[in-house]
Amino acid sequence: MLNRAFLLAFALLALTGCDQVAGKLGLENPAQKEAKNDAEGRAVGSACRHSGRAIEDCYAIYGWLPKSSIYAGWREMDEYMRDNKLETIAPQLPPPEPPGTKKKRPAAATEPAAETTKEAPPAAEDKNEARSEGGKH
């Protein structure tokens, strides 16, 4: 009887730790992940509306979030701003890039760097000439 009670208590404690172990391993419950993405989408939609950004731009910038959540947040903020007669705020920073995309440097950006390295040796020669002239006086 005592063994069964101990076994039952141990099983209950072990099963309650499954969520914590799964969280440490990065395994998410699909319902929790969906709720998190929905909340993030609503927040992004609200922020896009408040900053005066078009809904299509928000869809393009935040493609990994559900469009329905972005639209719901955008619509809620639009209603709130109309009711309280709030003006849009111009964004001060450029929109962030979606995760997983990296900027490729254009060829034009690498060419000026090559030109500056070519110009550096003559400048160094001028300094050497100035030093040698200064030493002669």
N, C-alpha and C positions, 0 to 999 in steps of 0.2 A: 504494500500500500504506500509506504513511504517512498519506495523506488519509483512508483508511477507518478506520484506528486512531484518528485524531483525531476523526472523525465519531462513531465508536462510543463513545469516552470522553465526548464532549460530550453525546451522547444519554443515556448513563447518568447523568451528573451532572444533566442537566435533569429527568429522570424522578424522581430521588430528591428533588428540590425540590418536586415536585407536592404532596406531603403537607404540606410547610411552607407553601406558597402557599395551599392549601385551608384550612389551619388559620387563617391570617391573615385569610382572607375569611369565616370563620365557617361554612364547609362542613364538616360532620362525616360521618365514615364511619358508616353505619347500624349496623354491628356494634359500633363503639366507643360510639356513643350508647346503644345497648341495654345494653351492659355497664355504662356509667356510671349509667344509670337503675336497673339492677338493684342495683348496689352502694349507691346512695342509698336505694333502697326498703328494703333489708335494714337499713341503718343507722337509718332512721326507724322501722322496725318494732321494732328492738331498743330504741331510745330510748323508744318509746311503752310497751313492756312494762315497762321499768325504772322509768318514771315512774308506772306503774299506770293508764295511760290505756287505755280499751277499744279493741279492734281496730277496731270500727265507727267510733269517733271518728277514729282514724288514717286510715281510708279516706276519711272526709269531709273532714278537714283537708288531707290530701295527695293530693287527687284526681288530680293530674297524674302521680303515680308508679304503677307497676303494682301492683295489689293482691296478686298472687302474691309479689312481692318483699317487700312490707310484711309479709305473713303469714309468709313464711319467716324473716325477721329477728325477728318477734315470737315465733315458735315456738322459734327457737334461744335467744333470751334467756330465754324461759320455762323451758326445760330447764336452762339454765345456772344460773338463779336457784334452781330447785328443788334441783339437785345441791349447790349451795354454800350453801343456806339463807339467801339474801339477801332482804331486805325491799324493798318498793317505796319509791321516793323521791317525795314529793309535788312536782309541778311548782310552781315559784315564779313563773313568768311565764305569762300567758295564751298559748294556742296561736297561732302565726302564721297570718295569713290567706293563702290561696292567691294566687299572683301573678296580677295582672290584675284583682283586685277592690279597689275603693276604698270606704272607709267613707263613707256619706252621713250628713251631720249631721242629726239629728232636728230637727223644727221647735221642739221645746221647748228645745233647746240655744241656738237663735238668739234666742228671745224674752227670756231673762234678760239677754242682752247688750244688747238694745234698751232694757230697763228700766234698766239701770245707766247708760246714756248719758242717759236722761231725769233720773235722780237727780243726775247730775254738776253741772248748772248751779245748782241750789239750794245745793249745798255750796260752789260757787265764790262765790256771792252771800254766804254766811255768812262766808267768809274776807274778802271785800271789806268787809263790815260791821265785822268785828273790826278790820281795819286802820284803817278810818275812825274807829272808836271809840278805838283806840289812839292815833291821831294827835291826837284832840281833847283828850286828858288832858294 
